[in-house]
Amino acid sequence: MLLVGGLAELGLGVSIAADVNRSAGLFPGRVVATASRDRVTADVIYTGPDGVTRTETFEHHKARMVHKGGRVHIRVWPDERRAEFDEGDKHTGAIVIGSVLTLLGAGAIVLVLLWHHGVRMEKSRARFHLWWCWLVSFWR
């Protein structure tokens, strides 16, 4: 279960990173208008990679950070005719969590296979107990 969840999370992080790397980069924008508190949208004027100045309406989740006259960064995908607010590196957390879950799942599978084939962990358990006692002795 951990292995499958870890691989799914890792795949999600890699796909987000690939999507971010496909973009043309960050472009500075200025907020021209914002909607009411019910609808979280902002009209932003920015100059795209082709040098054309555009005004677009963006939905966002940055309630108090986006205000009229404020500066924002816009990430643009010209091939897909898509643009959105830059939310920073949101893929690194997914990649790290996916990697950790994958390693934990793979380690658990290895331990279950070793246990199933009759490999007993008596010596390593004793070594772990000695190491743990040694470590705890420093905190007394």
C-alpha positions as CSV (number, residue, x, y, z in Angstrom):
1,M,0.0,0.0,0.0
2,L,2.8,2.4,0.9
3,L,4.7,1.5,-2.3
4,V,1.7,2.2,-4.5
5,G,0.8,5.4,-2.7
6,G,4.4,6.5,-2.9
7,L,4.7,5.8,-6.6
8,A,1.4,7.7,-7.2
9,E,2.6,10.7,-5.2
10,L,6.0,10.6,-6.9
11,G,4.3,10.5,-10.3
12,L,2.1,13.4,-9.4
13,G,5.1,15.5,-8.3
14,V,7.1,14.7,-11.5
15,S,4.1,15.6,-13.7
16,I,3.7,18.9,-11.9
17,A,7.4,19.6,-12.4
18,A,7.2,18.7,-16.1
19,D,4.2,21.1,-16.5
20,V,6.1,23.9,-14.8
21,N,9.2,23.3,-16.9
22,R,7.1,23.4,-20.1
23,S,6.0,27.0,-19.4
24,A,7.7,30.0,-20.9
25,G,8.7,31.3,-17.5
26,L,7.6,34.0,-15.1
27,F,6.4,37.4,-16.2
28,P,5.7,40.3,-13.9
29,G,2.1,41.5,-13.8
30,R,0.2,44.3,-12.1
31,V,-3.3,43.8,-10.6
32,V,-5.8,46.1,-12.2
33,A,-8.9,45.0,-10.3
34,T,-10.1,42.4,-7.9
35,A,-13.5,40.9,-7.4
36,S,-15.6,40.8,-4.2
37,R,-14.7,38.4,-1.4
38,D,-17.3,35.8,-2.7
39,R,-15.4,35.3,-5.9
40,V,-11.6,35.3,-5.6
41,T,-10.5,36.6,-9.0
42,A,-8.2,39.3,-10.2
43,D,-7.7,41.2,-13.4
44,V,-4.0,41.3,-14.2
45,I,-2.1,43.2,-16.9
46,Y,1.1,41.6,-18.1
47,T,3.4,41.4,-21.1
48,G,3.7,37.8,-22.4
49,P,6.7,36.1,-24.0
50,D,5.7,37.4,-27.5
51,G,5.8,41.0,-26.2
52,V,2.1,41.6,-26.4
53,T,0.5,43.2,-23.3
54,R,-2.6,41.3,-22.2
55,T,-5.2,41.8,-19.5
56,E,-6.7,38.5,-18.1
57,T,-8.9,37.5,-15.2
58,F,-7.3,34.9,-13.0
59,E,-8.8,32.8,-10.2
60,H,-6.5,32.4,-7.2
61,H,-6.3,31.2,-3.7
62,K,-4.2,34.0,-2.2
63,A,-7.1,35.9,-0.6
64,R,-5.2,38.8,1.1
65,M,-2.0,38.8,-0.9
66,V,-3.6,39.9,-4.2
67,H,-4.9,43.5,-4.1
68,K,-5.5,46.2,-6.6
69,G,-2.2,47.8,-7.7
70,G,-0.1,44.9,-6.4
71,R,2.6,43.1,-8.3
72,V,2.3,39.4,-9.1
73,H,4.1,36.8,-11.2
74,I,2.4,35.1,-14.0
75,R,3.5,31.7,-15.4
76,V,2.7,31.4,-19.2
77,W,2.3,28.4,-21.5
78,P,2.1,30.0,-24.9
79,D,1.6,26.7,-26.8
80,E,-1.5,25.9,-24.7
81,R,-2.7,29.5,-24.6
82,R,-2.8,29.2,-20.8
83,A,-1.5,31.4,-18.0
84,E,-1.9,31.3,-14.2
85,F,-0.5,32.9,-11.0
86,D,2.8,31.5,-10.0
87,E,2.5,29.5,-6.8
88,G,6.1,28.7,-6.3
89,D,7.7,25.2,-6.2
90,K,4.6,23.2,-5.3
91,H,6.1,20.0,-6.9
92,T,9.0,19.5,-4.5
93,G,6.9,18.5,-1.6
94,A,5.1,15.9,-3.6
95,I,8.3,14.5,-4.9
96,V,9.9,14.3,-1.4
97,I,6.8,12.7,0.1
98,G,6.5,10.2,-2.8
99,S,10.1,9.3,-2.5
100,V,9.9,8.6,1.2
101,L,6.7,6.6,0.9
102,T,8.2,4.6,-1.9
103,L,11.3,3.8,0.1
104,L,9.3,2.8,3.1
105,G,7.0,0.6,1.0
106,A,10.0,-1.1,-0.8
107,G,11.7,-1.6,2.6
108,A,8.6,-3.2,4.1
109,I,8.3,-5.5,1.1
110,V,11.9,-6.6,1.5
111,L,11.5,-7.3,5.2
112,V,8.3,-9.3,4.6
113,L,10.0,-11.4,1.9
114,L,13.0,-12.0,4.1
115,W,10.8,-13.0,7.0
116,H,8.7,-15.2,4.7
117,H,11.9,-17.1,3.5
118,G,13.0,-17.8,7.1
119,V,15.6,-15.1,7.6
120,R,15.4,-14.1,11.3
121,M,16.6,-10.8,12.5
122,E,17.9,-11.8,15.9
123,K,21.4,-10.4,15.6
124,S,20.3,-7.1,14.0
125,R,17.6,-6.7,16.6
126,A,20.2,-7.2,19.3
127,R,22.5,-4.7,17.6
128,F,19.6,-2.2,17.4
129,H,18.8,-2.7,21.1
130,L,22.5,-2.0,22.0
131,W,22.6,1.0,19.7
132,W,19.3,2.4,21.2
133,C,20.5,1.9,24.8
134,W,23.8,3.7,23.9
135,L,21.9,6.6,22.3
136,V,19.4,6.9,25.2
137,S,22.3,6.8,27.8
138,F,23.4,10.3,26.5
139,W,20.0,11.8,27.5
140,R,20.1,10.7,31.1
